[in-house]
């Protein structure tokens, strides 16, 4: 019987090639659009979840009250790092981290600019980024060491063993490679190609040493590891008043813990409370993907029911030969699932063709993981759900025809028979109008952001990352650039024009 179902389905598709093309291509385009959006959604929701202890890791934040408004900072005083180790028994470990910077990493006459962090020795033990060479508990112990990514190791050392070799950082600092990291995934909140020990920073930056006991300089990132995820509230309550206890009493302020799994999606604060973040966009685009899929399914239903008179005689003959209504329903559902399967395969081919351009658009490296069990479960689910929804109304509608009337050519549509189709068409156009309006609103918002007054003129401005050689020869570089006539003016700053490196209070 199943073999016969397949034959009938393929015969109908072949005999009605134009209808088949429209139906399959329409469904394929809808599915491919949904897949592309869902790939982005999956990437956004997967941030940091590959880290084994992600549910127990938190960043220390500060809420400070000014004029009845609460400001939230992710920067804290440096003494927080050591203090929290002994503050609560359920704080297993702490880490202090720099803000990250591009630096010139060189070997002999070959150099590249790469992003990296100063990190205390607990960093790799806490966050457990996989090491290809070296032990997490040891690689950052030596103040003159550096841990590099496998891609940076390949650039600098080719096929040589990098362990024990030396690299220059910003040309004047020579560090020994003690570990090689597996390249950091794109869905990590930390993006870096090397790590340098915090002890090394203390040896080259005196201001860091000077602030080891200063509770008034909010220039550092501190992270904590809890014994268990459910200890969050207890530990947060215990450390909340620590700043006040350390003499920071000029304004009301308190510590709180921001969970790692919320960093990407829930990062917007208002008056000390999370009010949203990237999750708003993730939810919006998830809804859009669903609407697109629903529109494609409704289009399938309408096309199938529009051809009901052509299938009426087939239904009449089958029923007169003894076919039960349930068998006809299964037949039409089977046709729907086969069409959906064909559409899904075409959709995957479309996605593979569009992905390179799509990745450039969303600035990601999305891909279809055909070796993943989750991918095949998702595919099976999409095919089954889409096929079932698309084939539901046509199956029930076509299988309800009276065999005697259909064979006599007297198929009549009742006055309420078209009501479901009308509702489906209204829904289809309603969703389409919603998506068009949403697109126009988003475009207007983008234009507004692009054309708003930034408070300074961007025309002709160029920002260059400073390193030791530029810093030492700044005056010479300044004079030479002015002499060329291509540069009108030049200045330097300890942070980007649009950023603030720290918050400072007396203390």
LOMI-428757 format. One record per residue: x, y, z of N, C-alpha, C, O in turn. Coordinates in pm, whole numbers, plus 50000, padded with zeros to 5 digits. Example, Ala and Ser with C-alpha at 12.3 -4.5 7.8 and 13.67 -1.06 7.14 Angstrom:
BEGIN
513194943150780512304955050780513204967050780514244966850846512854977550708513674989450714512905000350787513415011450804
// end
This chain:
BEGIN
500824988050000500005000050000500865012650000500565022449931501945012350080502835023950088503475026549951503625037949908503855015449884504455016749752503475023449656503865031649573502195019749668501175025649582500995040549612500785048549521501075044149742500975058249781502075066449713501825077249660503295061049716504425068049654504215069749503504485080349448503715059149439503485059749294502465070449260502655078349167501355070549336500295080149310500805094349332500505103449254501575096249439502095109649470503015114649360502865125849311503975106249321504935110349217504235112449083504625121249006503205104249054502455105848929501725119248928501695126148826501135122849042500425135649050501375147449036501055157448972502535146149094503525156849084503985158548939504175169648891504175147248871504675147648733503595152948638503895160648547502365148748659501275152848569500875167348590500315173648500501145172548706500805186548736502095194048769502275199248879502985194448670504335199548693504355214148735505135218048822503495222548673503485236848709503045238648854503665246048931501945231748890501465232349028502545227149124502775233049229503195216349087504225210349172505385220049191505905221749302505795226549080506895236049088506565247749181507375251449266505365253449164504965264749248504895260649395505385267749483504285249149419504105244649558505435241249624505705245449737506255233649553507525229349612508485241149628509135242549732508565249749524509485261149534509045271049640509865276549713507725273349650507225282449753507535277449893507965285049979507315264349914507605258550045509115258450072509545260850185509905255649968511365255249985511925268850023512795269850110511425279449958511895292949989511525296750133512335302450206510285293550172509865296450308510705289050411511105294950512510965276150387511765268250480513195273550485513785274550593513785276850368515165281650366515305294750442516285296650514514345303850427514385316450503514315313750652515045319850731513435304650691513305301250833514585294950887515005298050999515205286250808516445279750851517545290050873518255289550973517695299450779518725309750791518525317950918519475320650992517285321850943517005329651065517265321251189517845326151285516835308651187517005300051304518475296651329518865294451444519285296251224520725294451244521315305951324522135303951414520885318151292521325329951366520815329451510521565332251604519545325851527518955324751661519695314351744520015316651860519975302851681520705292251753522075296851795522535293651905522755304351709524075309351742524005318951861524835318151951523025327951860522895337751968522565331052102523075335252206521735320952100521315314352224522335304052274522215299052386523335300952192524325290852232525565296952298526475289652337525595310352310526785316952363527175311352501526365310752593528445307252509529095302952634528565289852689529035285352794527635283452622527075271052676528015259152658527785248552716529065260852579530055250152563530995249552683531725239752700531005259852768531885260152885531275251352994530135253653034531985241253042531415231353135530765237253260529725232553304531385247653317530865253253442530115266353421530025274453513529565268353301528965281253268527865285353365527705297153394527095275653416525995279153506526465283553644525675288653723527765281553674528305285453805529225297653798529765301953900529395303053678530325314253660529555327353649528525328153582530075337653715529405350653719530445361753710531595360053750530025373253658530865385153663530335394253773529125395653792531265400453845530885409453953530545423153894531375429353827529335427753919528855440753872528615449953992528555445454106528465462853961528185472854065526935480654028526775484953913526055482354125524935491654113525245503754201525435502254322525285515754143525565527954219524445538054195524015540054082523965544254303522815553254295523265567754286524005572554372522815574654181523085588854161521765595954132521075592654035521415605754214520205613854190518985605154163518245607354067518785595354249517615586354242517645576854122516675569654098518745576954046518915567353937520055557853969521075561854024519875545153934520905535153960521665532253832521085528253732522975534353836523845531053723524495517453747524855514153860524625509753641525195496353652526515495653576526585499753460527565490353642528895489253582529375474853588529045467353679530155471353488530835458253492532275459653539532985449753551532695472053567534065474353616534055475953768533175482553824535025469853833535075469753980536505472854026537435472453946536695475954155538045478354207538885465554205538355454554219540195467054186541095455654180541115447154307541215434954297541015453054429541045444754551539895434654558539955425154636538855436554478537715427254476538205413154444537685403454499539185412054356539715399154312540185390654430539795379054442541025396254517541555388654630540535387854743540445377654812539765398454763538845398954876537765388354868537435382054968537225386254748536115376754734536535362254755535695353754783537815359554743538295345854765538005341254907537745329454932538065350655001537845347155141536525352355195536235350855313535735358555108534505365055154533395355055184532605357155276533335344155107532225334755123532715320755089533435318754992532305311155169532785297355152532335291255019532985282154968531235296254962530705290454839531255297254714530845294154603532205306654733532955312054620534195303354605535115304054686534215295154501535295285554482536565292454433537665289054475536395302254343537575308554285537195322154226536025324954202538205330454205537995343354140539055345554033540135339654036538725354153938539635357553828539575372653805538495378553810540715378753780540745392653736541245392753591542165385453555540615401053510540885401053367540985415253315540245424153357541915417453222541985430253154540835431653055540025422453039540755443152990539635445652899539915440952757539045442052670541095435852733541425431052600541945442252512541495453752522542885438852426543505448952342544185442352223544575430752230544305449852115545105445052002546575448452029546895459652067547435438752010548875440952028549615434451913549135425051849550805439751888551655434251782552395422151837553225423351927552095410451782552775398051819553755394951707553355393151592555045394251740556045392851634557095382351668557335379151784557715377251563558825367851572559795371551462559495370251343560975376151504561955381251409561345392651326560965402851383561235391051194560705401951112559245399751071558735406550982558605390251137557215386951102556315390451219556545385851331555275398651196554375402551304552935403751260552655406451143552005401851354550565403351328549925410351447550385408951561548855417951420548095424151527546985414551571546175410251489546955411151698545985401651750545385406551882546015414151955544175401951910543495405352035543905395752146544085383852122544065401152266544415392652379544105399352512543755411152517544245391652619543935396452754545115394452848545915385352830545195402952949545915399753072544935391953159543795396253177545375380653213544475372353294545225366353412546385362553400544545365553525545165359153641545235344153618544555338753531546085337453695546415323453667545245313753676545335302553627544135318053739542975309153754542085308853629541165300753621542355317653533541425319553421541105306553346539935303253328542105299253305541865287253224541305275853308540605267153255541595275753437540985265753524539495268453543538685259253550539155281253551537755284953574536915283453449535855277353451537385289153338536585289153216536825276853129536025273953040537885269753153538145256753089538125257152936537575248152872538715267552877538945267352733539955256252703541005255752768539665247552608540525235852585541945239552544542155248052457542915233152606544325234952573544815223052491544595211552529545465225952380546085215352300547445211652356547875200152347548135221452414549435219152476549475226652608549045238152616549995220252711550115226752841548995223052936547965217652896549205226153065548225223453170547585236553215548275246453238546255236453227545515248653262545975254453396545955266653414546365245853487546755250353621548175256053626548595261053730548905255353514550325259253518550715269853414551655277453437550005270453301550515278153187550605293153213551365300053145549855298453310549905312753339550635315953470550595327353517551295305953527551995308253654553245316653636553535325253720553985314353529555215321653503554895335653453554215336953350555355346153522555045359853479555555363353339555055372753277556515355953288557065358953155556535349353048557185347452945555365343453071554815333552978553715339652893553215350552922553345332652788552215336452704551565323752652552245314152614550235323652649549465312552594548835317452465548195327952464548995309952356548515314452225547525304352166547495292652206546715309052074545755300252007546455291851901547555295051858545795281151859546405272351758546575279651625547545277151553545645288751590545785296151465546955305851471547675307451372547165312451587548315321251601549615313251600550625317651544549585301451662550765292851661551135288751518552305288151482550095285851438550345281951298550935293551218551795291551132550455305751246550975317551175552435320151210553255322951123552755319351339554065323351386555115312251372556275315051342554695299751393555695288851399555505278251292556275268651286554485279951207554215270051102554075256051164553195253951247554925246551125554825232851175555725230151296555775218951346556425240351342557315238551457556525237751587555395242751596557125231351687556525230851820556695244451886557825248851907555585251451921555715264851977556125265152124556605275352174555935253752196556205253652339557685256352365558565249952308557945266152453559315269752487559915280252396560995285452424559215283452287559695293852196559305307652250558485308752341559915318052194559685331552245559025340352140559325339552021558105348752187557415358352102557595372352158557685374252279557655382052069557705396052112556295401852112555535399852018555975408952219554675415552231554935430652228555665435952312554325437452130554565451752110556055454952099556515465552140556785445552043558195447052003559195447452120560345443352102558805452152236559765453652345559665443052454560535442452541558635434752452558405425152558558505410952502557775407352410559395403152557559615389552509559035379652610559395379652728558125371152560557445361452647557595347352590557655345452469557645337652681557835323652640556475316752627555615317952714556305309552518555045302252494555005289952587555875281252580553975289552672553835278352766552605269852738552445259052795551725274652649550515267052619549935271052484550145282152436549185261752425548505264252298547025260952317546665249652352546185270852293544745269352308544095264852178544505268852070543085256452191542235254052076541535267152042541135274552132541375270151913540775282951873539435285251943538615276151954539235297551991538035300852065536825300851971536885306951865535725294052009534535293751923533935307651905534115316451989533215309551795532585322451769531525325751872531255337551898530915315451933529845318052029530385318952172529765314052266531525325152186532125327652317532105342652345532365350652255531805346352469531845360552507533275365852507533505377852492534235356852525535645360652519536195357052381536105345552338536765366752312537395364352184538845369152193539095381052208539795359752183541195363352197542085353152128541665341852101543315357252099544295348452037545485345752129546335337452098545535352552242546605349952337546195354852476545305363252490546855349352577546675353452716548055356252776548995348652755548135367152851549365370352923549055370653072547975375053111549975366153156549715365253300549475379053363550085388953323548575379453461548325391753535549595396253608549845408253622550365386753654551625390053723552575397653629553315406353673552535394153500553365401353404552885415753392553685425053382551565417653392551035431253385551505439453505551865451153491551505433353621551955440453741553435444353731553865454353788554195436253658555625439153646555935450453547557015456353552554985453353457555255463653355554345475853368554585486053303553315474953452552395486253469552265489453618551485482953689553005499253665553045502553806551685507053859551375504853976550865513353773549575518153820548675506753865547815508453952548865494853805548085483153847548485479053989547625476254072549785478854016550265475554151549755485854251549345482354362549775498454213549325509254302547855508054339547425513154443547085501254255545635500054280545225486854344544035483854353546185478954388545865466054449545085467554580544385458254621545205478954644544465481354769543525493254757542985497954858543325498154637542485510054617541065505954579540825500154473540115508954668538715505354644537965516354568536755515354549538675526654523538015537654455538225537954305537635546354237539055528854251539315528654108538585516754044538955505254065537535519853968536705509353909537155506953765536525511553669538265499553751538885497753619539085483253580539755480553480538545473753655538925459753636537695450753625536615453953675537895439453558536845429253550537175417853645538295412653645536205414053726536405402953820535275392853801534105396453790535645380153798534705369253779534815359553895535885357853954533695352953929533705343454039533125330153993532265329553905533605319754055533055306254035532405301854165533045301854270531135298054158530405293654276530445278454287530665271354189530225273654408530245259154431529075252454357529215241254308527935259254349526765254054280525945265654225525985276654279525225263154117524455273854053523415279854147523135291754141522835271454233521785276154322522305284754437521515289954516523635286354448524205294754553524215309554515524645317954594523745312654395523835326354343523245336754439523915346354475521995334754481521315344754564521995346354700522155357554749522405335254759523055335754890524375343354885524645351854970525195340254785526495346954773526305361754739527005370254794525365364654650525125378554611524715386954732525165398354747523875381454817523445388754937524625391055032524725401455096525525381155039526665382155130527675392655087528305398955172527835394754956528875404054908528315417854873529085426954842527005419454878526365431854830526945444354897527175454354830527175443855028527585455755103529105457055118529565465355195529865449155046531315448955063531945462655033532865466855104531475469554932532035482654898531825492655011532725500455043530655492455070530375501355183531295498055301531815507055368531475485155325532355480755434533795485255413534555487055508534165487055285535535491355253535655506555242536655511755192534645513655289534735528155297534175535655180534295547855175533555528955085532965535754970531545540155005530575533354972531445551455072530165555855128529665569055070528635574255115530365574554969529935587454915528595586554843527805595954845528335574954778527025572354720526645557854754527515549754786525355554854747524915541154772525375532254657525195535454540525975521054693526425511854589526515497854646526705496054766526375488154559526485474254605526905465254489526675468154372527535454054528527915443854431526705435054399525835433054483526675429754277525765418754245526435410054141527405414254077525925397954122526525388154031525685386753905524475384153911526325388453790525645386953661526055373453602527215371453568525095363953589525415350453544525985350153402525575357953316526925341253379527565340253248526565337253137526695342453026525565328853165524615325053062523635336453030522785334952942523765347653100522925359353070523725370553003523155380652962525035368852992525875379652939525455383852799525395395752769525185374352713524885377452573523465382452554523245392352483522505375752616521095378452587520455388652680519485395152642520995390152801520365399052899521425408452956521905406553068521765418552878522875427252916522485441952930523345450352957521205445152912520755458952928520155461153066519275453653109520655471353136520195474153271519545488053277519985497353210518515489153358517885501953385517545502453533516815494053584518085512553600517885513753745518265500853819517575496653912519355494853775519895483253845519225470053816519535459953879518295469953720517545457753690517685454653541517675463653457517825441753509517895437653368516575440653300515505436553346516635447953189515415451453115515415445952973514555449452893516355437552942516395431652808517805430652756518765430052832517905430452626519205428952561519015421952428518005423852360519995414052392519945406952264518775397152258518315393552149518285392952374517145383752377515925389652307515135382252249515765402852312514635409252245514685406652095513655403652033515885407852036516035405551893515915390551860515355386851757516445382251947516355367751926514895363451923514485355751835514105368352019512685364852023511955370251899511115363451841512275382651860511625388751744511905380751617510985377751541513175377251595513505369951472513015355451478512725349451375512905349851597512295336651610510835336851567510365327751499510115347451606508715349151566508625351151415507725345751350509535359051360509535361451215509755348251139509075345751039510685340051187510925326951122509665318351126509335311651029508965318751240507725311051252506665316351156505965308551091506525329551147505545335451056505835331750910504915328550835507095332050872507455328550734507075314050704506555311050597507335305250800506995291150782505475289250774504985281150696504745296750857503285295750855502735300650721501815294650665503295311750670502855316950540503075306450431502215304450345504235299750435504525289350335503545277650346503095272250245503215273950470502265262850492500865266750443500185258650380500445279150472499125283650428499055284050276498045280450216500145288450213500205288650067500035274550011499345272549911500675264850077500545250850035499085246350047498545240249954498455249350159497065245350181496145251250074495305244350017496315264250049495435270949953495595265249813494605263549742496825262449773497045256749640496455242749630495895238949527496565235049740496035221449738494505221449731493925213849654493865229749812492395230049812491835236549686490715233449644492615245549625492165251849500492045241549387491295243549292492785230649399492765220049298491815208749338491885197749284490915211549432490075200849488489185194249382488965182149387488675202149287487785196249186488535186349098487945176449053489825188849073490615179648991490845166349063490985155949000490875166849195491105154449271489805147749312489825136749367488655154249285487365148949331487065135149272486645126149344487285133549140486985120649078487885109749131487465098349150489135113249156490055103549216489525098749349489555086749379489045108049430488485104549561487255095649543487095085749615486375099249445485175091449422485495077149379484885067749430486445075549287486825062149241487405054049355487065042349372488285060049433488915052749544487865048349646487895037049695486935057349676485905053549774484985042649718484575033649791484665043649590483775033449530484455019749524483785009449521485795019749523486545007249522486825002049662487504991949680486315008949760486415003849897487385011249988487555007350103488005021649939488935029150024488155036350134487125042550110488685035350253488065042250366488575056650372489625059950317487815065050440488215079150449489575080450518490395088950482489805071850618491075072250690492255069350599493325075250613492055059950502493115056650408493395068550315494545071150280492325075550275492505087250189493235098550264494075105550208492875100150392493565110250472495055107250480495895116150465495365094350503496775090250509497465092850375498615097350371496735089950263497275092350130497645107050112498755110250067496725116050146496975130250124498035135750221498825144450186498025130550344499085134250438500445129450385501445136650394500465117350329501705111950273502215120650159503405123350150501295125050072501685133849963502305146750018503325151549970501655152150120502145164550181503545162650239504405171350223503775151350306505085148850366506165146950259507295151450276505805140250149506765138350040507125151749976508295154549951506105159949950506365173249894507225181449990508135188549947506935180550119507725187850219509155182850221510095190850234509345169650210510685163950207511475169350088512635173350102510845169449970511515174649850511835189549869512915194149834510865196849924511065211149948512195213550048512975222950033512285204950149513325206650251514715204350191515665211550223514825194350105516115191750039516515203749955517675208049957515555209149879515845221149799516185233049889517055241049856515495233950001515775244850096517195243950149517875254250161517675231950180519045230150227520045234450120521055240750151519755231049993520645235249885520665250449873521725256449849519495256849889519425271449886520225277550000520965287249981520075271750118520795276850236522305275750214523045285250242522765264350164524195262550138524715272750037525845277450048523885276149938524295285749836524335300049891525175308049852523405303049982523285316750034524165319250155524505330750183524555308850228525265310350355526495319550350526655327750441527365318550250528535327650250528145342350254528715350050331527165346250171526715360150170525985363550300526125374550352525225354050351524485356150476525455358050594525225366450681526525350250595527525351750702528175365550699528455371350803528415370650578528965384250568527975394450621528365404350683526705392150595525665401350640525545401850792525465412650850525545390050856525345389551002526665388651078526675387751201527795388851004529115388551065529305376351156529735377551270528985364751102529135352251175529725341551084529945343850965529975329851142530465318451062529495306851080529855296251130528255309051039527215298851054527415287850951527925290150842527005275750988527115264450896526095253850932525575253651044525825245050838524945233650862525795221750903526645217150827525575216851024526375205751076525685192551043524865187651122526005186850928525345174550885525745162450970525095152050964526795163751049527235152651134526595153251273526825144451356525815163451297525205165251428523885157751438523055158351347523705150751548522435143851571521285153951585520165151451541521595165451647520565175751665520065180951529518885184051513520995181751431520575186651299519545177251237518545181951182519765164251245518835154851183517535153951261516475151851202517585155651393516345156151471515545168651434514325168151420516265179851420515595192251380514985190751241513845194851218515735184951148515245183151011514005174351009513015177450942514065163351083512915154251088511695161251146510575159651099511945169151250510855176551312510225186751218509005187751210511075194251147510575204351053509765197650942508675202350908510285186650887509585179750778508235174350827507215175850760508245168050944507005162050994505975172751031504805171750992506415182851105505475193251150504945201251032503745203551020505865205550942505445213350826504545205150734503515210050687504935192550710504115183950624502745181250685501745181050614502705179250817501435176550884500525188750883499325187550856501105200550911500295212750911499825215950770498655219250748500745215050673500405218350535499335209050479498465213250403499405196450518498485186550461497215184450540496355176750499497085191250655495945188650743494615192350677493735183850664494465204850637493185209050581492885202450446491775197450426493855202050350493565195050224493165180550245492275175650176493805173550337493505159350360492085157550411491335149250361491725165450510490395164250568489325168950470488225163450465489645179150391488675184750298488435175350181487285172350147489505170550117489355162149999488745148550032487965143049955489115143250148488625129950185487145130050222486555119450240486535141750235485135142750278484155142550161482945142350182484675142450036483785142949920482905130249913483345119249945481665132249869480725121149848481075114149718481125120749614481335100849719481795094049598480775094149484481165095549368479475092749513478455092249408478375105749336478315106349214478365116449416478245129849356479495133449276479405139849170480635129449326481865132949254481955125449122482405131149022481535112749120481575105048996480555110148893480755108448773479485116248941478485122048853478845136248812478135142748735479975140848865480405154448832479585164948899479475176148848478985161849012478115171249081478725175949214478025177549314480005178049212480655183049333480255197549353480515206149268479625200149464479205213849495479855218349625479955210849722480285230249623480925236049741479855242949824479185252049776479695238649948478715244850037479055259350062480175263850042478025266650108478235281050127479295284050233479905294750231479515274450327480535276650430481825269050403482765269550482481865261950288483035253650260484285261850236485395257550266484095273650181485265282050150485725290650268486735297550260484955290050378485305298350495486715295550546487465305050570487125282550564488495280150610489555285850516490565291250560489305284750382490265290150286490355305250297491435311150290489195311550316489195326150331489975330250455490735340050453489785322750563490505325750687492015324050665492815332250711492385313250594493795310750568494405321950483495525326450509493665326250381494155337150297494325349950378495315357150364493345352750464493435364650549494645363850641495355373750660494865352050699496035350250786497335352150708498265358650755497365346350588498555347350505498885361850473500025366250487497875369350430498105383350398498395391550524499175400950522497745387650635497995394650762499435393150806500075402850844499945380850800501345378450837502285385750742503285391650784501955385450611502815392050513502865407150539503935413250534501705413150567501655427550597502465430650723503185440550729502325421950824503085423850949504585423750922505325432150973505035414150841506465413250810506945425250729508045430350751506115429750635506505441450554506615453850642507585461250632505605455950727505635467550817506825466850911507505476850935507075454950965508225453151056509535456350985510425462751041509645451750860510855454550781511045469450760512155474650774509945476450727510035490850705510415498250833511195507750830509845493750946510175500051074511655498051107512325507451151512145485851086513555482951114514465491351023515475496651069514095492550895514895500850803514925515350848515975521850843513775520450893513725534250943514595535951067515255546151084514595525751154515415526351275516905526351239517705533451300517255518251140518655517651096519075531151037520155536251065518195536950953518495549950894518645560551002519525569150994517775559951104517845569551214519175568351287519815578451319519595555951312520875553751382522055558451297523025563851349521955556351165523045560351077523165575451061524265580651044522035582451068522025596751039521955605751162521985617951149521855599851281521715608251401523035615651429524105611551386522905626451503524065634551539524865627451648524355624951757526115624251619526955616851713527675626151811528265621451908527625638951785528325648251873529735651451828530415659751889530185645051720531485648151663531475644351515530635636551471532375649951440532445647651296533355635751267534535635951299532785625351205533545613151176534415614551051535345606851030534095624350968534755625550838536275627050855536745636250922537005618050794538465618950794539145614050919540365614750929538375609051017538985604251141539485589951125538835581651062540645587251182541235573951178541775570551316542505578451376541425558651366541905554251498542905542951479542625533151410544075544151542545135534051532545495529251673545665537351765545605516051688545985510451817547445513951848548335511051769547675519951962549025523852001549785511852058549205503352126551085511152029551945501452096553235508452138553395520452114554145501152199555305507252265556125515952172556555526852211556365511352048557215519051957556555532351919557225542651912555245532051895554545544551865554575553751986554785565851973554355547952104554325555952226555665562852251555695574652286556765555652232558095561352258558475571852154559195581352185557995570152032558365579251924557185587751878557095591751762556275590351970555045597351934555305610851869554735614051765556175618651930556445632151877557015631551735556645639551649557915621951711558495620351578557425616251477557355621751367556595606451515555515601851427554565613451398554115615251284554255621151501553345632551488553885642651386553165647151297555145646051400555745655951311555835650851167555585658251072556185638051152556325632451018554985631850946554895634650826553925628051019552615627250957552095641050917551505642650811552325650951003551915664550969552685669750847552145677050764553955665850839554795670650730554325665550594554515672250493553705653850592553225648250466552085656550406551835655850286551405664150490550265671850443548975663950434547905669650410549055650750454547875642150449547135642150582545945639050588547845645750689547255645850823547155660250870548155667450871545955664650909545715678250955546035679651102546635689651145545635669551183545855670151327545945655951381545525646351316546505654851502546695641551559546735642851711547285652451765546135633151780546175633051926546125618651973545955609451894546265616852102546195603252157545345603252283545185613452350544815591552314543915590052427544105576352488544585567152422543735574952615543875561852679542685552652653542645541452704541725557452573540585549052536540015554152404540385564852357539105546252345538435550652224537615563252252537185565452365537395571352150536625583652166535225580552217534655588252295534665569252174533295565852211533215556752333532135551652365534345554452401534345545352516534955551552639535675561552631534665545352754535245549652882535945537652944535335527052962537215539252976537975527953027537685524753173537805513153215537295534753251537105531853394536225542353459535985553053403535755539053577535035548453661535845550353788536225540553852536125562653825536985565153939536305573354048535565582754020536585569554171536095576854288537275578754381538265571654371537165588254469538185590054571538165577854662537105572754696539325573154702539335561854791540745557454821540955547854895
// end
